[in-house]
Amino acid sequence: MFLTENDRETLLTALNAKNSEVVQARMANALLLLADGLSVEDVAGLMYLDEASVAGWVSVFSKRNPQGN
């Protein structure tokens, strides 16, 4: 598959939208991938995120659901 620079920019802009629905969906996706055994580093790379964001989501989820650790 080939993407022009404009296509790539458009997709990354949509992916990095800060509205709550997008953020919640990305967080859920990341947590599910982590639960399936992927590392924070792998999830961050696959989802075009920084590792600190993924680790932060793990921390937030762990505090909300301590029995899920």
CORQUI-V904404 format. One line per field, one symbol per residue. ss: DSSP state (A for helix, B for strand, O for the rest). psi: psi as a letter, one per 40 degrees, with the letter a starting at -180 (. if undefined). burial: I if it has 24 or more other ideal C-beta (glycine too) atoms within 12 Angstrom, else O. Layout:
BEGIN
ss->???
psi->???
burial->???
END
This chain:
BEGIN
ss->OOOOAAAAAAAAAAAOOOOAAAAAAAAAAAAAAAAOOOOAAAAAAAOOOOAAAAAAAAAAAAAAOAAAO
psi->ihhidddddddddddeieiddddddddddddddddeeiidddddddefiiddddddddddddddgdee.
burial->OOOOOOOOOOOOOOOOOOOOOOOOOIIOIIIOIIOOOOOIOOIIOOIOIOOOOIOOIIOOOOOOOOOOO
END
